[in-house]
Amino acid sequence: METKSWKDIKDNVYGVKGTDRRDELERDFEGFKIGLQLKKAREDKHLTQTELGELILKKREYISRIENNGSNLTLKTLYDIVEKGLGGKVKIQIEL
């Protein structure tokens, strides 16, 4: 049995980079990573989801959704969470 790399599997199942389906997968994964980063930052600050929500005037359920899938996160909310809620700074990088 031939062992395949994760890249080979993604290429076979979702298409190669640059195809619509693959690009959607990559965007969804980036959203997922942002959610994980926000969750870790919140936990590092010893805040509950409820406490963070109160700092930015959002419900706990909303914070939970963002931490589990950050793909529907607006830039305004990202800034609110990081700056108002966690006391950090957002840096955004665009690659062309």
Backbone as XML, in Angstrom:
<?xml version="1.0"?>
<chain id="A" units="angstrom">
  <residue number="1" name="MET">
    <atom name="N" x="0.836" y="-1.184" z="0.000"/>
    <atom name="CA" x="0.000" y="0.000" z="0.000"/>
    <atom name="C" x="0.879" y="1.245" z="0.000"/>
  </residue>
  <residue number="2" name="GLU">
    <atom name="N" x="0.587" y="2.142" z="-0.918"/>
    <atom name="CA" x="1.382" y="3.355" z="-1.064"/>
    <atom name="C" x="0.931" y="4.405" z="-0.046"/>
  </residue>
  <residue number="3" name="THR">
    <atom name="N" x="1.897" y="5.003" z="0.650"/>
    <atom name="CA" x="1.601" y="6.064" z="1.601"/>
    <atom name="C" x="1.542" y="7.385" z="0.847"/>
  </residue>
  <residue number="4" name="LYS">
    <atom name="N" x="0.472" y="8.154" z="1.108"/>
    <atom name="CA" x="0.324" y="9.451" z="0.444"/>
    <atom name="C" x="0.525" y="10.567" z="1.450"/>
  </residue>
  <residue number="5" name="SER">
    <atom name="N" x="1.070" y="11.659" z="0.970"/>
    <atom name="CA" x="1.261" y="12.826" z="1.824"/>
    <atom name="C" x="-0.062" y="13.578" z="1.947"/>
  </residue>
  <residue number="6" name="TRP">
    <atom name="N" x="-0.131" y="14.440" z="2.950"/>
    <atom name="CA" x="-1.326" y="15.266" z="3.131"/>
    <atom name="C" x="-1.542" y="16.144" z="1.900"/>
  </residue>
  <residue number="7" name="LYS">
    <atom name="N" x="-0.466" y="16.649" z="1.293"/>
    <atom name="CA" x="-0.583" y="17.469" z="0.083"/>
    <atom name="C" x="-1.201" y="16.655" z="-1.046"/>
  </residue>
  <residue number="8" name="ASP">
    <atom name="N" x="-0.748" y="15.411" z="-1.224"/>
    <atom name="CA" x="-1.312" y="14.554" z="-2.278"/>
    <atom name="C" x="-2.796" y="14.305" z="-2.052"/>
  </residue>
  <residue number="9" name="ILE">
    <atom name="N" x="-3.159" y="14.073" z="-0.803"/>
    <atom name="CA" x="-4.568" y="13.831" z="-0.490"/>
    <atom name="C" x="-5.398" y="15.072" z="-0.805"/>
  </residue>
  <residue number="10" name="LYS">
    <atom name="N" x="-4.921" y="16.245" z="-0.376"/>
    <atom name="CA" x="-5.650" y="17.487" z="-0.669"/>
    <atom name="C" x="-5.762" y="17.705" z="-2.171"/>
  </residue>
  <residue number="11" name="ASP">
    <atom name="N" x="-4.657" y="17.475" z="-2.893"/>
    <atom name="CA" x="-4.684" y="17.653" z="-4.349"/>
    <atom name="C" x="-5.713" y="16.723" z="-4.991"/>
  </residue>
  <residue number="12" name="ASN">
    <atom name="N" x="-5.763" y="15.469" z="-4.533"/>
    <atom name="CA" x="-6.680" y="14.499" z="-5.125"/>
    <atom name="C" x="-8.137" y="14.762" z="-4.750"/>
  </residue>
  <residue number="13" name="VAL">
    <atom name="N" x="-8.388" y="15.130" z="-3.518"/>
    <atom name="CA" x="-9.764" y="15.293" z="-3.047"/>
    <atom name="C" x="-10.309" y="16.686" z="-3.365"/>
  </residue>
  <residue number="14" name="TYR">
    <atom name="N" x="-9.503" y="17.726" z="-3.160"/>
    <atom name="CA" x="-9.982" y="19.104" z="-3.299"/>
    <atom name="C" x="-9.457" y="19.820" z="-4.538"/>
  </residue>
  <residue number="15" name="GLY">
    <atom name="N" x="-8.560" y="19.205" z="-5.255"/>
    <atom name="CA" x="-7.968" y="19.848" z="-6.414"/>
    <atom name="C" x="-6.678" y="20.552" z="-6.030"/>
  </residue>
  <residue number="16" name="VAL">
    <atom name="N" x="-5.923" y="20.949" z="-7.024"/>
    <atom name="CA" x="-4.650" y="21.615" z="-6.781"/>
    <atom name="C" x="-4.885" y="23.068" z="-6.395"/>
  </residue>
  <residue number="17" name="LYS">
    <atom name="N" x="-3.871" y="23.686" z="-5.810"/>
    <atom name="CA" x="-3.976" y="25.097" z="-5.443"/>
    <atom name="C" x="-4.371" y="25.914" z="-6.663"/>
  </residue>
  <residue number="18" name="GLY">
    <atom name="N" x="-5.273" y="26.860" z="-6.428"/>
    <atom name="CA" x="-5.740" y="27.706" z="-7.520"/>
    <atom name="C" x="-7.109" y="27.308" z="-8.026"/>
  </residue>
  <residue number="19" name="THR">
    <atom name="N" x="-7.559" y="26.094" z="-7.710"/>
    <atom name="CA" x="-8.918" y="25.693" z="-8.092"/>
    <atom name="C" x="-9.884" y="26.206" z="-7.030"/>
  </residue>
  <residue number="20" name="ASP">
    <atom name="N" x="-11.126" y="26.448" z="-7.425"/>
    <atom name="CA" x="-12.112" y="27.025" z="-6.513"/>
    <atom name="C" x="-12.284" y="26.188" z="-5.251"/>
  </residue>
  <residue number="21" name="ARG">
    <atom name="N" x="-12.426" y="24.888" z="-5.400"/>
    <atom name="CA" x="-12.677" y="24.027" z="-4.241"/>
    <atom name="C" x="-11.482" y="24.026" z="-3.283"/>
  </residue>
  <residue number="22" name="ARG">
    <atom name="N" x="-10.290" y="23.986" z="-3.831"/>
    <atom name="CA" x="-9.081" y="23.995" z="-2.993"/>
    <atom name="C" x="-8.921" y="25.338" z="-2.287"/>
  </residue>
  <residue number="23" name="ASP">
    <atom name="N" x="-9.179" y="26.438" z="-3.012"/>
    <atom name="CA" x="-9.074" y="27.764" z="-2.404"/>
    <atom name="C" x="-10.072" y="27.910" z="-1.260"/>
  </residue>
  <residue number="24" name="GLU">
    <atom name="N" x="-11.266" y="27.367" z="-1.422"/>
    <atom name="CA" x="-12.266" y="27.407" z="-0.363"/>
    <atom name="C" x="-11.788" y="26.616" z="0.854"/>
  </residue>
  <residue number="25" name="LEU">
    <atom name="N" x="-11.196" y="25.455" z="0.623"/>
    <atom name="CA" x="-10.646" y="24.660" z="1.722"/>
    <atom name="C" x="-9.574" y="25.452" z="2.467"/>
  </residue>
  <residue number="26" name="GLU">
    <atom name="N" x="-8.682" y="26.084" z="1.735"/>
    <atom name="CA" x="-7.595" y="26.848" z="2.357"/>
    <atom name="C" x="-8.148" y="28.013" z="3.171"/>
  </residue>
  <residue number="27" name="ARG">
    <atom name="N" x="-9.172" y="28.728" z="2.652"/>
    <atom name="CA" x="-9.779" y="29.839" z="3.398"/>
    <atom name="C" x="-10.455" y="29.330" z="4.668"/>
  </residue>
  <residue number="28" name="ASP">
    <atom name="N" x="-11.183" y="28.229" z="4.560"/>
    <atom name="CA" x="-11.839" y="27.655" z="5.735"/>
    <atom name="C" x="-10.818" y="27.255" z="6.786"/>
  </residue>
  <residue number="29" name="PHE">
    <atom name="N" x="-9.704" y="26.690" z="6.351"/>
    <atom name="CA" x="-8.663" y="26.281" z="7.282"/>
    <atom name="C" x="-8.045" y="27.489" z="7.985"/>
  </residue>
  <residue number="30" name="GLU">
    <atom name="N" x="-7.848" y="28.577" z="7.247"/>
    <atom name="CA" x="-7.306" y="29.803" z="7.856"/>
    <atom name="C" x="-8.272" y="30.322" z="8.913"/>
  </residue>
  <residue number="31" name="GLY">
    <atom name="N" x="-9.573" y="30.290" z="8.623"/>
    <atom name="CA" x="-10.570" y="30.700" z="9.610"/>
    <atom name="C" x="-10.522" y="29.839" z="10.848"/>
  </residue>
  <residue number="32" name="PHE">
    <atom name="N" x="-10.369" y="28.538" z="10.650"/>
    <atom name="CA" x="-10.258" y="27.596" z="11.766"/>
    <atom name="C" x="-9.038" y="27.920" z="12.625"/>
  </residue>
  <residue number="33" name="LYS">
    <atom name="N" x="-7.905" y="28.219" z="11.970"/>
    <atom name="CA" x="-6.676" y="28.550" z="12.709"/>
    <atom name="C" x="-6.847" y="29.834" z="13.519"/>
  </residue>
  <residue number="34" name="ILE">
    <atom name="N" x="-7.527" y="30.833" z="12.948"/>
    <atom name="CA" x="-7.769" y="32.079" z="13.681"/>
    <atom name="C" x="-8.602" y="31.791" z="14.926"/>
  </residue>
  <residue number="35" name="GLY">
    <atom name="N" x="-9.623" y="30.963" z="14.774"/>
    <atom name="CA" x="-10.446" y="30.587" z="15.920"/>
    <atom name="C" x="-9.628" y="29.936" z="17.017"/>
  </residue>
  <residue number="36" name="LEU">
    <atom name="N" x="-8.727" y="29.030" z="16.642"/>
    <atom name="CA" x="-7.869" y="28.370" z="17.631"/>
    <atom name="C" x="-6.925" y="29.365" z="18.308"/>
  </residue>
  <residue number="37" name="GLN">
    <atom name="N" x="-6.393" y="30.303" z="17.534"/>
    <atom name="CA" x="-5.491" y="31.309" z="18.103"/>
    <atom name="C" x="-6.232" y="32.195" z="19.107"/>
  </residue>
  <residue number="38" name="LEU">
    <atom name="N" x="-7.460" y="32.567" z="18.767"/>
    <atom name="CA" x="-8.245" y="33.398" z="19.676"/>
    <atom name="C" x="-8.587" y="32.636" z="20.951"/>
  </residue>
  <residue number="39" name="LYS">
    <atom name="N" x="-8.917" y="31.361" z="20.812"/>
    <atom name="CA" x="-9.232" y="30.547" z="21.987"/>
    <atom name="C" x="-8.014" y="30.440" z="22.906"/>
  </residue>
  <residue number="40" name="LYS">
    <atom name="N" x="-6.854" y="30.176" z="22.321"/>
    <atom name="CA" x="-5.630" y="30.059" z="23.124"/>
    <atom name="C" x="-5.314" y="31.384" z="23.820"/>
  </residue>
  <residue number="41" name="ALA">
    <atom name="N" x="-5.459" y="32.486" z="23.102"/>
    <atom name="CA" x="-5.185" y="33.797" z="23.692"/>
    <atom name="C" x="-6.148" y="34.076" z="24.845"/>
  </residue>
  <residue number="42" name="ARG">
    <atom name="N" x="-7.428" y="33.733" z="24.667"/>
    <atom name="CA" x="-8.412" y="33.930" z="25.731"/>
    <atom name="C" x="-8.042" y="33.101" z="26.955"/>
  </residue>
  <residue number="43" name="GLU">
    <atom name="N" x="-7.703" y="31.835" z="26.715"/>
    <atom name="CA" x="-7.327" y="30.961" z="27.825"/>
    <atom name="C" x="-6.053" y="31.445" z="28.520"/>
  </residue>
  <residue number="44" name="ASP">
    <atom name="N" x="-5.096" y="31.957" z="27.745"/>
    <atom name="CA" x="-3.865" y="32.495" z="28.324"/>
    <atom name="C" x="-4.151" y="33.697" z="29.227"/>
  </residue>
  <residue number="45" name="LYS">
    <atom name="N" x="-5.218" y="34.439" z="28.917"/>
    <atom name="CA" x="-5.620" y="35.595" z="29.724"/>
    <atom name="C" x="-6.542" y="35.176" z="30.875"/>
  </residue>
  <residue number="46" name="HIS">
    <atom name="N" x="-6.801" y="33.875" z="30.984"/>
    <atom name="CA" x="-7.659" y="33.322" z="32.034"/>
    <atom name="C" x="-9.062" y="33.918" z="32.007"/>
  </residue>
  <residue number="47" name="LEU">
    <atom name="N" x="-9.584" y="34.087" z="30.789"/>
    <atom name="CA" x="-10.944" y="34.589" z="30.604"/>
    <atom name="C" x="-11.850" y="33.459" z="30.146"/>
  </residue>
  <residue number="48" name="THR">
    <atom name="N" x="-13.087" y="33.474" z="30.618"/>
    <atom name="CA" x="-14.087" y="32.554" z="30.079"/>
    <atom name="C" x="-14.650" y="33.173" z="28.803"/>
  </residue>
  <residue number="49" name="GLN">
    <atom name="N" x="-15.378" y="32.377" z="28.030"/>
    <atom name="CA" x="-16.045" y="32.920" z="26.849"/>
    <atom name="C" x="-17.045" y="33.993" z="27.254"/>
  </residue>
  <residue number="50" name="THR">
    <atom name="N" x="-17.726" y="33.788" z="28.362"/>
    <atom name="CA" x="-18.702" y="34.767" z="28.853"/>
    <atom name="C" x="-18.017" y="36.077" z="29.198"/>
  </residue>
  <residue number="51" name="GLU">
    <atom name="N" x="-16.892" y="35.999" z="29.903"/>
    <atom name="CA" x="-16.167" y="37.214" z="30.292"/>
    <atom name="C" x="-15.661" y="37.974" z="29.068"/>
  </residue>
  <residue number="52" name="LEU">
    <atom name="N" x="-15.115" y="37.255" z="28.098"/>
    <atom name="CA" x="-14.649" y="37.907" z="26.872"/>
    <atom name="C" x="-15.827" y="38.542" z="26.143"/>
  </residue>
  <residue number="53" name="GLY">
    <atom name="N" x="-16.932" y="37.821" z="26.058"/>
    <atom name="CA" x="-18.130" y="38.364" z="25.412"/>
    <atom name="C" x="-18.595" y="39.653" z="26.060"/>
  </residue>
  <residue number="54" name="GLU">
    <atom name="N" x="-18.561" y="39.698" z="27.380"/>
    <atom name="CA" x="-18.982" y="40.908" z="28.094"/>
    <atom name="C" x="-18.076" y="42.090" z="27.771"/>
  </residue>
  <residue number="55" name="LEU">
    <atom name="N" x="-16.787" y="41.834" z="27.597"/>
    <atom name="CA" x="-15.837" y="42.909" z="27.280"/>
    <atom name="C" x="-16.104" y="43.528" z="25.915"/>
  </residue>
  <residue number="56" name="ILE">
    <atom name="N" x="-16.640" y="42.734" z="24.992"/>
    <atom name="CA" x="-16.856" y="43.242" z="23.630"/>
    <atom name="C" x="-18.337" y="43.315" z="23.266"/>
  </residue>
  <residue number="57" name="LEU">
    <atom name="N" x="-19.202" y="43.133" z="24.263"/>
    <atom name="CA" x="-20.653" y="43.230" z="24.081"/>
    <atom name="C" x="-21.202" y="42.184" z="23.107"/>
  </residue>
  <residue number="58" name="LYS">
    <atom name="N" x="-20.718" y="40.954" z="23.245"/>
    <atom name="CA" x="-21.204" y="39.811" z="22.453"/>
    <atom name="C" x="-21.581" y="38.688" z="23.409"/>
  </residue>
  <residue number="59" name="LYS">
    <atom name="N" x="-22.445" y="37.797" z="22.948"/>
    <atom name="CA" x="-22.863" y="36.657" z="23.767"/>
    <atom name="C" x="-21.807" y="35.560" z="23.764"/>
  </residue>
  <residue number="60" name="ARG">
    <atom name="N" x="-21.818" y="34.749" z="24.808"/>
    <atom name="CA" x="-20.891" y="33.623" z="24.924"/>
    <atom name="C" x="-20.983" y="32.705" z="23.717"/>
  </residue>
  <residue number="61" name="GLU">
    <atom name="N" x="-22.195" y="32.468" z="23.242"/>
    <atom name="CA" x="-22.386" y="31.575" z="22.094"/>
    <atom name="C" x="-21.667" y="32.090" z="20.856"/>
  </residue>
  <residue number="62" name="TYR">
    <atom name="N" x="-21.631" y="33.405" z="20.691"/>
    <atom name="CA" x="-20.938" y="34.000" z="19.551"/>
    <atom name="C" x="-19.433" y="33.757" z="19.662"/>
  </residue>
  <residue number="63" name="ILE">
    <atom name="N" x="-18.889" y="33.946" z="20.857"/>
    <atom name="CA" x="-17.460" y="33.700" z="21.079"/>
    <atom name="C" x="-17.154" y="32.231" z="20.786"/>
  </residue>
  <residue number="64" name="SER">
    <atom name="N" x="-18.021" y="31.336" z="21.235"/>
    <atom name="CA" x="-17.836" y="29.904" z="20.986"/>
    <atom name="C" x="-17.806" y="29.601" z="19.492"/>
  </residue>
  <residue number="65" name="ARG">
    <atom name="N" x="-18.729" y="30.181" z="18.740"/>
    <atom name="CA" x="-18.769" y="29.938" z="17.281"/>
    <atom name="C" x="-17.480" y="30.413" z="16.616"/>
  </residue>
  <residue number="66" name="ILE">
    <atom name="N" x="-16.997" y="31.579" z="17.037"/>
    <atom name="CA" x="-15.753" y="32.110" z="16.455"/>
    <atom name="C" x="-14.579" y="31.195" z="16.777"/>
  </residue>
  <residue number="67" name="GLU">
    <atom name="N" x="-14.499" y="30.730" z="18.014"/>
    <atom name="CA" x="-13.385" y="29.861" z="18.401"/>
    <atom name="C" x="-13.433" y="28.516" z="17.682"/>
  </residue>
  <residue number="68" name="ASN">
    <atom name="N" x="-14.610" y="28.050" z="17.351"/>
    <atom name="CA" x="-14.747" y="26.763" z="16.663"/>
    <atom name="C" x="-14.668" y="26.874" z="15.154"/>
  </residue>
  <residue number="69" name="ASN">
    <atom name="N" x="-14.931" y="28.073" z="14.618"/>
    <atom name="CA" x="-14.862" y="28.274" z="13.169"/>
    <atom name="C" x="-14.830" y="29.769" z="12.906"/>
  </residue>
  <residue number="70" name="GLY">
    <atom name="N" x="-13.633" y="30.323" z="12.840"/>
    <atom name="CA" x="-13.471" y="31.766" z="12.682"/>
    <atom name="C" x="-13.769" y="32.298" z="11.300"/>
  </residue>
  <residue number="71" name="SER">
    <atom name="N" x="-14.307" y="31.491" z="10.403"/>
    <atom name="CA" x="-14.473" y="31.930" z="9.025"/>
    <atom name="C" x="-15.530" y="33.014" z="8.853"/>
  </residue>
  <residue number="72" name="ASN">
    <atom name="N" x="-16.482" y="33.145" z="9.759"/>
    <atom name="CA" x="-17.507" y="34.186" z="9.633"/>
    <atom name="C" x="-17.177" y="35.418" z="10.464"/>
  </residue>
  <residue number="73" name="LEU">
    <atom name="N" x="-15.967" y="35.550" z="10.861"/>
    <atom name="CA" x="-15.511" y="36.642" z="11.706"/>
    <atom name="C" x="-15.300" y="37.904" z="10.875"/>
  </residue>
  <residue number="74" name="THR">
    <atom name="N" x="-15.902" y="39.024" z="11.305"/>
    <atom name="CA" x="-15.664" y="40.287" z="10.611"/>
    <atom name="C" x="-14.375" y="40.917" z="11.158"/>
  </residue>
  <residue number="75" name="LEU">
    <atom name="N" x="-13.797" y="41.800" z="10.383"/>
    <atom name="CA" x="-12.584" y="42.481" z="10.844"/>
    <atom name="C" x="-12.868" y="43.311" z="12.085"/>
  </residue>
  <residue number="76" name="LYS">
    <atom name="N" x="-14.024" y="43.972" z="12.138"/>
    <atom name="CA" x="-14.367" y="44.777" z="13.314"/>
    <atom name="C" x="-14.406" y="43.911" z="14.561"/>
  </residue>
  <residue number="77" name="THR">
    <atom name="N" x="-15.045" y="42.749" z="14.464"/>
    <atom name="CA" x="-15.121" y="41.857" z="15.622"/>
    <atom name="C" x="-13.745" y="41.323" z="15.981"/>
  </residue>
  <residue number="78" name="LEU">
    <atom name="N" x="-12.932" y="41.000" z="14.990"/>
    <atom name="CA" x="-11.571" y="40.543" z="15.260"/>
    <atom name="C" x="-10.801" y="41.602" z="16.043"/>
  </residue>
  <residue number="79" name="TYR">
    <atom name="N" x="-10.883" y="42.855" z="15.591"/>
    <atom name="CA" x="-10.217" y="43.943" z="16.307"/>
    <atom name="C" x="-10.780" y="44.097" z="17.712"/>
  </residue>
  <residue number="80" name="ASP">
    <atom name="N" x="-12.106" y="44.024" z="17.864"/>
    <atom name="CA" x="-12.721" y="44.146" z="19.191"/>
    <atom name="C" x="-12.215" y="43.052" z="20.132"/>
  </residue>
  <residue number="81" name="ILE">
    <atom name="N" x="-12.218" y="41.808" z="19.651"/>
    <atom name="CA" x="-11.779" y="40.694" z="20.496"/>
    <atom name="C" x="-10.325" y="40.867" z="20.908"/>
  </residue>
  <residue number="82" name="VAL">
    <atom name="N" x="-9.472" y="41.115" z="19.928"/>
    <atom name="CA" x="-8.033" y="41.171" z="20.212"/>
    <atom name="C" x="-7.662" y="42.422" z="21.006"/>
  </residue>
  <residue number="83" name="GLU">
    <atom name="N" x="-8.169" y="43.574" z="20.606"/>
    <atom name="CA" x="-7.745" y="44.824" z="21.243"/>
    <atom name="C" x="-8.528" y="45.126" z="22.514"/>
  </residue>
  <residue number="84" name="LYS">
    <atom name="N" x="-9.855" y="45.130" z="22.447"/>
    <atom name="CA" x="-10.673" y="45.452" z="23.623"/>
    <atom name="C" x="-10.725" y="44.290" z="24.612"/>
  </residue>
  <residue number="85" name="GLY">
    <atom name="N" x="-10.876" y="43.085" z="24.078"/>
    <atom name="CA" x="-11.059" y="41.935" z="24.948"/>
    <atom name="C" x="-9.780" y="41.336" z="25.500"/>
  </residue>
  <residue number="86" name="LEU">
    <atom name="N" x="-8.751" y="41.272" z="24.654"/>
    <atom name="CA" x="-7.531" y="40.574" z="25.049"/>
    <atom name="C" x="-6.336" y="41.502" z="25.255"/>
  </residue>
  <residue number="87" name="GLY">
    <atom name="N" x="-6.479" y="42.783" z="24.903"/>
    <atom name="CA" x="-5.391" y="43.736" z="25.109"/>
    <atom name="C" x="-4.230" y="43.562" z="24.153"/>
  </residue>
  <residue number="88" name="GLY">
    <atom name="N" x="-4.497" y="43.016" z="22.975"/>
    <atom name="CA" x="-3.436" y="42.784" z="21.996"/>
    <atom name="C" x="-3.562" y="43.672" z="20.779"/>
  </residue>
  <residue number="89" name="LYS">
    <atom name="N" x="-2.822" y="43.342" z="19.759"/>
    <atom name="CA" x="-2.847" y="44.063" z="18.486"/>
    <atom name="C" x="-3.034" y="43.074" z="17.344"/>
  </residue>
  <residue number="90" name="VAL">
    <atom name="N" x="-3.752" y="43.488" z="16.328"/>
    <atom name="CA" x="-3.974" y="42.666" z="15.138"/>
    <atom name="C" x="-2.997" y="43.114" z="14.060"/>
  </residue>
  <residue number="91" name="LYS">
    <atom name="N" x="-2.329" y="42.146" z="13.440"/>
    <atom name="CA" x="-1.492" y="42.415" z="12.276"/>
    <atom name="C" x="-2.025" y="41.543" z="11.147"/>
  </residue>
  <residue number="92" name="ILE">
    <atom name="N" x="-2.328" y="42.163" z="10.021"/>
    <atom name="CA" x="-2.869" y="41.438" z="8.874"/>
    <atom name="C" x="-1.860" y="41.500" z="7.747"/>
  </residue>
  <residue number="93" name="GLN">
    <atom name="N" x="-1.632" y="40.378" z="7.114"/>
    <atom name="CA" x="-0.678" y="40.295" z="6.003"/>
    <atom name="C" x="-1.428" y="39.859" z="4.763"/>
  </residue>
  <residue number="94" name="ILE">
    <atom name="N" x="-1.177" y="40.532" z="3.674"/>
    <atom name="CA" x="-1.790" y="40.178" z="2.393"/>
    <atom name="C" x="-0.686" y="39.713" z="1.464"/>
  </residue>
  <residue number="95" name="GLU">
    <atom name="N" x="-0.898" y="38.554" z="0.851"/>
    <atom name="CA" x="0.078" y="38.017" z="-0.102"/>
    <atom name="C" x="-0.531" y="38.073" z="-1.492"/>
  </residue>
  <residue number="96" name="LEU">
    <atom name="N" x="0.233" y="38.541" z="-2.444"/>
    <atom name="CA" x="-0.213" y="38.607" z="-3.837"/>
    <atom name="C" x="0.657" y="37.732" z="-4.711"/>
  </residue>
</chain>
